[in-house]
Amino acid sequence: MRNAARLHKSAEFRYVRKRGRRVSDGLMAFGSARSDSEISRYGLAVSKQVGGSVTRNKVKRRLRECFSTLEILPGYDIVVSATPASAHVDYQMLLSSLRRLAGRAGVLQSEETAPVKQSQLEKQRS
Protein backbone atom coordinates (compact mmCIF):
# COMPACT_ATOMS: atom_id res chain seq x y z
CA MET A 1 0.00 0.00 0.00
CA ARG A 2 1.62 3.21 -1.16
CA ASN A 3 1.80 6.16 1.22
CA ALA A 4 -0.30 8.25 -1.19
CA ALA A 5 -3.03 5.60 -1.05
CA ARG A 6 -3.53 5.99 2.69
CA LEU A 7 -5.91 8.05 4.76
CA HIS A 8 -3.94 10.24 7.15
CA LYS A 9 -6.16 12.88 8.72
CA SER A 10 -8.72 12.19 11.40
CA ALA A 11 -11.26 14.19 9.37
CA GLU A 12 -10.88 11.67 6.53
CA PHE A 13 -11.52 8.79 8.94
CA ARG A 14 -14.53 10.62 10.42
CA TYR A 15 -15.99 11.25 6.95
CA VAL A 16 -15.86 7.55 6.05
CA ARG A 17 -17.30 6.49 9.39
CA LYS A 18 -20.09 9.06 9.27
CA ARG A 19 -21.12 9.03 5.61
CA GLY A 20 -19.90 5.68 4.33
CA ARG A 21 -21.33 2.21 4.25
CA ARG A 22 -20.26 0.02 7.16
CA VAL A 23 -20.22 -3.77 7.34
CA SER A 24 -18.58 -5.94 9.98
CA ASP A 25 -17.91 -9.43 11.21
CA GLY A 26 -16.15 -10.82 14.28
CA LEU A 27 -12.67 -9.79 13.11
CA MET A 28 -13.09 -6.27 11.75
CA ALA A 29 -15.40 -3.48 10.71
CA PHE A 30 -15.15 -2.24 7.12
CA GLY A 31 -16.30 1.25 6.18
CA SER A 32 -16.29 2.61 2.64
CA ALA A 33 -17.31 5.92 1.10
CA ARG A 34 -17.08 7.29 -2.44
CA SER A 35 -14.41 9.91 -3.02
CA ASP A 36 -13.48 12.28 -5.84
CA SER A 37 -10.05 10.70 -6.16
CA GLU A 38 -9.09 8.41 -9.04
CA ILE A 39 -7.50 5.95 -6.62
CA SER A 40 -8.83 4.15 -3.58
CA ARG A 41 -7.30 5.11 -0.26
CA TYR A 42 -7.11 2.98 2.87
CA GLY A 43 -6.93 3.65 6.58
CA LEU A 44 -6.40 1.18 9.40
CA ALA A 45 -7.62 1.60 12.97
CA VAL A 46 -6.11 -0.88 15.41
CA SER A 47 -6.73 0.14 19.02
CA LYS A 48 -4.88 -0.85 22.18
CA GLN A 49 -7.72 -3.28 22.91
CA VAL A 50 -6.23 -5.50 20.19
CA GLY A 51 -3.00 -5.87 22.16
CA GLY A 52 0.40 -4.36 22.78
CA SER A 53 2.40 -2.50 20.17
CA VAL A 54 3.98 -5.64 18.72
CA THR A 55 0.58 -7.29 18.29
CA ARG A 56 -1.05 -4.15 16.84
CA ASN A 57 1.77 -3.68 14.34
CA LYS A 58 1.55 -7.34 13.30
CA VAL A 59 -2.18 -6.97 12.64
CA LYS A 60 -1.56 -3.77 10.65
CA ARG A 61 1.17 -5.41 8.56
CA ARG A 62 -1.11 -8.32 7.77
CA LEU A 63 -4.01 -6.05 6.84
CA ARG A 64 -1.78 -3.93 4.56
CA GLU A 65 -0.67 -7.11 2.81
CA CYS A 66 -4.29 -8.22 2.47
CA PHE A 67 -5.15 -4.90 0.81
CA SER A 68 -2.33 -5.34 -1.68
CA THR A 69 -3.90 -8.59 -2.92
CA LEU A 70 -7.46 -7.25 -3.28
CA GLU A 71 -8.75 -5.61 -6.47
CA ILE A 72 -10.67 -2.62 -5.08
CA LEU A 73 -12.69 -0.35 -7.37
CA PRO A 74 -11.09 3.08 -7.83
CA GLY A 75 -12.57 6.12 -6.13
CA TYR A 76 -13.25 4.81 -2.61
CA ASP A 77 -11.99 5.77 0.82
CA ILE A 78 -11.89 2.71 3.07
CA VAL A 79 -11.42 2.41 6.83
CA VAL A 80 -10.84 -0.96 8.48
CA SER A 81 -11.14 -1.18 12.28
CA ALA A 82 -9.67 -4.35 13.73
CA THR A 83 -11.29 -6.05 16.71
CA PRO A 84 -9.34 -7.83 19.47
CA ALA A 85 -10.16 -11.20 17.84
CA SER A 86 -8.07 -10.22 14.80
CA ALA A 87 -4.90 -10.62 16.86
CA HIS A 88 -5.54 -14.35 17.29
CA VAL A 89 -6.09 -15.40 13.67
CA ASP A 90 -3.67 -16.03 10.83
CA TYR A 91 -3.20 -14.13 7.59
CA GLN A 92 -5.54 -16.36 5.57
CA MET A 93 -8.43 -15.73 7.97
CA LEU A 94 -7.85 -11.96 7.83
CA LEU A 95 -7.71 -12.09 4.02
CA SER A 96 -10.93 -14.08 3.70
CA SER A 97 -12.70 -11.80 6.17
CA LEU A 98 -11.51 -8.65 4.38
CA ARG A 99 -12.47 -10.07 0.97
CA ARG A 100 -15.94 -11.03 2.24
CA LEU A 101 -16.53 -7.59 3.81
CA ALA A 102 -15.28 -5.73 0.73
CA GLY A 103 -17.65 -7.80 -1.39
CA ARG A 104 -20.57 -7.05 0.92
CA ALA A 105 -19.69 -3.34 0.77
CA GLY A 106 -19.65 -3.48 -3.02
CA VAL A 107 -16.10 -2.20 -3.56
CA LEU A 108 -14.49 -5.31 -5.07
CA GLN A 109 -13.90 -5.40 -8.80
CA SER A 110 -15.77 -8.21 -10.44
CA GLU A 111 -13.83 -10.80 -12.42
CA GLU A 112 -15.09 -9.33 -15.72
CA THR A 113 -14.06 -5.75 -14.96
CA ALA A 114 -10.81 -6.42 -13.09
CA PRO A 115 -7.67 -5.60 -15.04
CA VAL A 116 -5.75 -8.74 -15.99
CA LYS A 117 -2.34 -9.02 -14.35
CA GLN A 118 0.67 -10.34 -16.20
CA SER A 119 0.88 -13.40 -13.91
CA GLN A 120 -2.76 -14.25 -14.71
CA LEU A 121 -2.03 -14.09 -18.43
CA GLU A 122 0.87 -16.51 -18.03
CA LYS A 123 -1.35 -18.96 -16.12
CA GLN A 124 -3.99 -18.84 -18.84
CA ARG A 125 -1.42 -19.58 -21.54
CA SER A 126 -0.13 -22.73 -19.83
C-alpha positions as CSV (number, residue, x, y, z in Angstrom):
1,M,0.0,0.0,0.0
2,R,1.6,3.2,-1.2
3,N,1.8,6.2,1.2
4,A,-0.3,8.3,-1.2
5,A,-3.0,5.6,-1.1
6,R,-3.5,6.0,2.7
7,L,-5.9,8.0,4.8
8,H,-3.9,10.2,7.1
9,K,-6.2,12.9,8.7
10,S,-8.7,12.2,11.4
11,A,-11.3,14.2,9.4
12,E,-10.9,11.7,6.5
13,F,-11.5,8.8,8.9
14,R,-14.5,10.6,10.4
15,Y,-16.0,11.2,7.0
16,V,-15.9,7.5,6.1
17,R,-17.3,6.5,9.4
18,K,-20.1,9.1,9.3
19,R,-21.1,9.0,5.6
20,G,-19.9,5.7,4.3
21,R,-21.3,2.2,4.2
22,R,-20.3,0.0,7.2
23,V,-20.2,-3.8,7.3
24,S,-18.6,-5.9,10.0
25,D,-17.9,-9.4,11.2
26,G,-16.2,-10.8,14.3
27,L,-12.7,-9.8,13.1
28,M,-13.1,-6.3,11.8
29,A,-15.4,-3.5,10.7
30,F,-15.2,-2.2,7.1
31,G,-16.3,1.2,6.2
32,S,-16.3,2.6,2.6
33,A,-17.3,5.9,1.1
34,R,-17.1,7.3,-2.4
35,S,-14.4,9.9,-3.0
36,D,-13.5,12.3,-5.8
37,S,-10.1,10.7,-6.2
38,E,-9.1,8.4,-9.0
39,I,-7.5,5.9,-6.6
40,S,-8.8,4.2,-3.6
41,R,-7.3,5.1,-0.3
42,Y,-7.1,3.0,2.9
43,G,-6.9,3.7,6.6
44,L,-6.4,1.2,9.4
45,A,-7.6,1.6,13.0
46,V,-6.1,-0.9,15.4
47,S,-6.7,0.1,19.0
48,K,-4.9,-0.8,22.2
49,Q,-7.7,-3.3,22.9
50,V,-6.2,-5.5,20.2
51,G,-3.0,-5.9,22.2
52,G,0.4,-4.4,22.8
53,S,2.4,-2.5,20.2
54,V,4.0,-5.6,18.7
55,T,0.6,-7.3,18.3
56,R,-1.0,-4.2,16.8
57,N,1.8,-3.7,14.3
58,K,1.6,-7.3,13.3
59,V,-2.2,-7.0,12.6
60,K,-1.6,-3.8,10.7
61,R,1.2,-5.4,8.6
62,R,-1.1,-8.3,7.8
63,L,-4.0,-6.0,6.8
64,R,-1.8,-3.9,4.6
65,E,-0.7,-7.1,2.8
66,C,-4.3,-8.2,2.5
67,F,-5.2,-4.9,0.8
68,S,-2.3,-5.3,-1.7
69,T,-3.9,-8.6,-2.9
70,L,-7.5,-7.2,-3.3
71,E,-8.8,-5.6,-6.5
72,I,-10.7,-2.6,-5.1
73,L,-12.7,-0.4,-7.4
74,P,-11.1,3.1,-7.8
75,G,-12.6,6.1,-6.1
76,Y,-13.3,4.8,-2.6
77,D,-12.0,5.8,0.8
78,I,-11.9,2.7,3.1
79,V,-11.4,2.4,6.8
80,V,-10.8,-1.0,8.5
81,S,-11.1,-1.2,12.3
82,A,-9.7,-4.3,13.7
83,T,-11.3,-6.1,16.7
84,P,-9.3,-7.8,19.5
85,A,-10.2,-11.2,17.8
86,S,-8.1,-10.2,14.8
87,A,-4.9,-10.6,16.9
88,H,-5.5,-14.3,17.3
89,V,-6.1,-15.4,13.7
90,D,-3.7,-16.0,10.8
91,Y,-3.2,-14.1,7.6
92,Q,-5.5,-16.4,5.6
93,M,-8.4,-15.7,8.0
94,L,-7.9,-12.0,7.8
95,L,-7.7,-12.1,4.0
96,S,-10.9,-14.1,3.7
97,S,-12.7,-11.8,6.2
98,L,-11.5,-8.7,4.4
99,R,-12.5,-10.1,1.0
100,R,-15.9,-11.0,2.2
101,L,-16.5,-7.6,3.8
102,A,-15.3,-5.7,0.7
103,G,-17.6,-7.8,-1.4
104,R,-20.6,-7.0,0.9
105,A,-19.7,-3.3,0.8
106,G,-19.7,-3.5,-3.0
107,V,-16.1,-2.2,-3.6
108,L,-14.5,-5.3,-5.1
109,Q,-13.9,-5.4,-8.8
110,S,-15.8,-8.2,-10.4
111,E,-13.8,-10.8,-12.4
112,E,-15.1,-9.3,-15.7
113,T,-14.1,-5.7,-15.0
114,A,-10.8,-6.4,-13.1
115,P,-7.7,-5.6,-15.0
116,V,-5.8,-8.7,-16.0
117,K,-2.3,-9.0,-14.4
118,Q,0.7,-10.3,-16.2
119,S,0.9,-13.4,-13.9
120,Q,-2.8,-14.2,-14.7
121,L,-2.0,-14.1,-18.4
122,E,0.9,-16.5,-18.0
123,K,-1.3,-19.0,-16.1
124,Q,-4.0,-18.8,-18.8
125,R,-1.4,-19.6,-21.5
126,S,-0.1,-22.7,-19.8
